[in-house]
Amino acid sequence: MRIIAGEARSRQIDAPKGRDTRPTLDRVRENLFNIIARRVPDARVLDLFAGSGALALEALSRGAAFAVMADHDREAHRVEQANTERLGYGDRAETLLCDWKRALETLAKRGMCFDLVFLDPPYAMGDLTAVTEALLPLLDADALVVTEHQAGHPYTVCEALAETDTRRWGYAGITLYKLREAET
């Protein structure tokens, strides 16, 4: 795997070994970042179910201000840390070794707020209602939430999020969400 664009363009990153992690393919990342390009500079990024951290690291390479990567898998956490250090982003990134629930609780206690969130859970996890409900207090008013899922099988998210776009590349699908406008 490699970083597609930005200051770390073409630099190699590792993926966790084994079948527990499914890294986002380079072509999917490239297309996704072409779609969200204007939102990345200076963004505060959360990469939940981060795996290798490729999505957060790509965002940092393209000018994101800060990124948090969280995964419960020890090998994924080790790889995220190694990739972060290899690219020189240790001062702009944090890695958390915990499940999604603890990660969101920890970040909420710190008063963190994010503009751009990547959710790339295992494809078998089709209901993200609890995850997205717990995520709401951490979202900036204009935040973008990006989910990766099996093409043709979007996730269920909480009602506070509205789908704005969905795309597919082979077996991979990407759906973008924003907060619904408050009804007055």
C-alpha positions in Angstrom: 0.0 0.0 0.0 1.1 3.6 -0.6 0.0 7.1 0.2 -1.7 8.4 -3.0 -1.1 12.2 -2.9 0.2 15.1 -0.8 3.5 15.6 1.0 3.9 11.8 1.6 2.9 10.9 -2.0 4.1 7.4 -3.1 5.5 6.5 0.3 4.8 2.9 1.3 2.7 2.0 4.4 2.2 -1.4 5.9 -1.1 -3.3 6.5 -1.7 -5.6 9.4 -1.0 -9.2 8.5 -3.8 -11.8 8.5 -7.5 -11.6 7.6 -8.8 -9.6 10.5 -8.2 -6.3 8.6 -9.3 -5.3 5.2 -7.3 -2.3 4.0 -9.0 0.3 1.8 -7.6 -0.3 -1.7 -5.4 2.4 -3.2 -7.9 3.1 -6.1 -10.8 3.4 -3.6 -8.8 5.8 -1.4 -7.8 7.8 -4.5 -11.4 8.2 -5.7 -12.7 8.9 -2.2 -10.1 11.7 -1.6 -10.9 13.2 -5.0 -14.6 13.5 -3.9 -13.8 15.0 -0.4 -10.6 16.9 -1.4 -11.9 20.4 -0.3 -12.8 19.1 3.2 -9.3 17.7 4.0 -7.0 20.7 4.5 -6.9 21.6 8.2 -9.5 19.0 9.1 -9.6 17.3 12.4 -9.9 13.6 11.5 -11.1 10.5 13.3 -10.4 7.1 11.7 -12.4 4.5 13.7 -11.8 0.8 12.9 -8.5 2.2 11.5 -6.7 -1.0 10.5 -3.5 0.3 8.9 -4.5 3.9 9.4 -4.3 4.5 5.7 -7.4 6.8 5.5 -6.1 9.1 8.4 -2.6 9.0 7.0 -3.8 9.9 3.5 -5.7 12.8 5.1 -2.6 14.0 7.0 -0.5 13.8 3.8 -3.1 16.0 2.1 -3.0 18.7 4.8 -5.3 17.6 7.6 -4.4 19.3 10.9 -4.7 16.3 13.2 -5.9 12.7 13.1 -6.9 10.1 15.7 -6.8 6.4 14.7 -8.5 3.8 16.8 -8.6 0.0 16.5 -9.0 -2.8 19.0 -6.6 -5.1 17.3 -3.1 -5.1 18.7 -1.4 -5.8 15.3 -3.4 -3.0 13.7 -2.4 -0.7 16.5 1.3 -1.6 16.1 1.1 -1.0 12.3 -0.8 2.3 12.7 2.0 3.5 15.1 4.8 2.3 12.8 3.2 3.9 9.7 2.6 7.2 11.6 6.3 7.3 12.7 7.6 6.3 9.3 5.7 9.2 7.7 6.8 11.6 10.3 3.3 12.4 11.6 3.9 11.6 15.3 3.2 15.2 16.3 -0.1 15.4 14.3 -1.6 11.9 15.0 -2.6 9.8 17.9 -3.3 6.0 17.9 -5.7 4.4 20.4 -5.7 0.7 21.2 -9.4 0.1 22.2 -12.8 -0.7 20.8 -15.0 1.9 19.2 -17.0 2.5 22.3 -14.1 3.2 24.5 -12.4 5.3 21.9 -15.5 7.6 21.5 -15.9 7.8 25.3 -12.3 8.8 25.7 -12.4 11.4 23.0 -15.7 12.8 24.3 -14.2 13.2 27.8 -11.3 15.2 26.3 -13.8 17.4 24.5 -12.6 16.5 21.1 -14.5 17.6 17.9 -14.0 16.3 14.4 -14.7 17.6 10.9 -14.0 14.4 9.0 -14.7 10.9 10.3 -13.9 7.6 8.6 -15.8 4.5 9.6 -14.5 1.3 8.1 -15.8 -1.5 10.3 -15.9 -5.2 9.4 -18.4 -5.7 6.5 -20.4 -8.1 8.8 -21.1 -5.2 11.1 -24.1 -3.8 9.1 -25.8 -1.8 11.9 -23.8 1.3 12.8 -26.7 2.9 14.7 -25.0 2.7 18.1 -21.6 3.8 16.7 -23.0 6.8 15.0 -25.2 7.8 17.9 -22.1 7.7 20.2 -20.2 9.7 17.6 -22.7 12.6 17.4 -21.3 14.7 20.4 -17.9 14.6 18.7 -19.0 16.0 15.3 -18.5 19.5 14.2 -21.8 21.1 12.9 -20.5 20.7 9.3 -18.8 17.3 9.8 -18.6 14.7 7.1 -18.9 11.0 8.0 -17.5 8.5 5.5 -18.4 4.8 5.8 -16.8 2.1 3.8 -19.0 -1.0 3.2 -19.6 -3.9 0.9 -21.0 -2.4 -2.3 -24.7 -2.7 -2.5 -24.9 -3.2 1.3 -24.8 0.2 3.0 -24.8 0.3 6.8 -27.7 1.4 9.0 -26.8 4.7 10.8 -28.6 6.8 13.3 -31.4 9.1 12.1 -29.4 12.2 12.9 -27.2 11.5 9.8 -28.4 12.1 6.3 -26.8 10.4 3.3 -25.3 12.8 0.8 -23.6 10.5 -1.7 -22.8 6.8 -2.3 -20.3 5.3 -4.7 -19.0 1.8 -5.5 -15.7 0.5 -6.8 -15.8 -3.3 -7.3 -16.8 -4.9 -4.0 -16.2 -1.7 -2.0 -18.8 0.9 -1.4 -18.5 4.4 0.2 -21.3 6.4 1.6 -21.0 10.0 2.8 -23.2 11.4 5.6 -23.7 14.8 7.2 -25.8 15.9 10.2 -29.4 16.5 9.3 -30.4 20.1 9.5 -32.4 20.9 12.7 -36.0 21.2 11.8 -37.6 24.4 13.1 
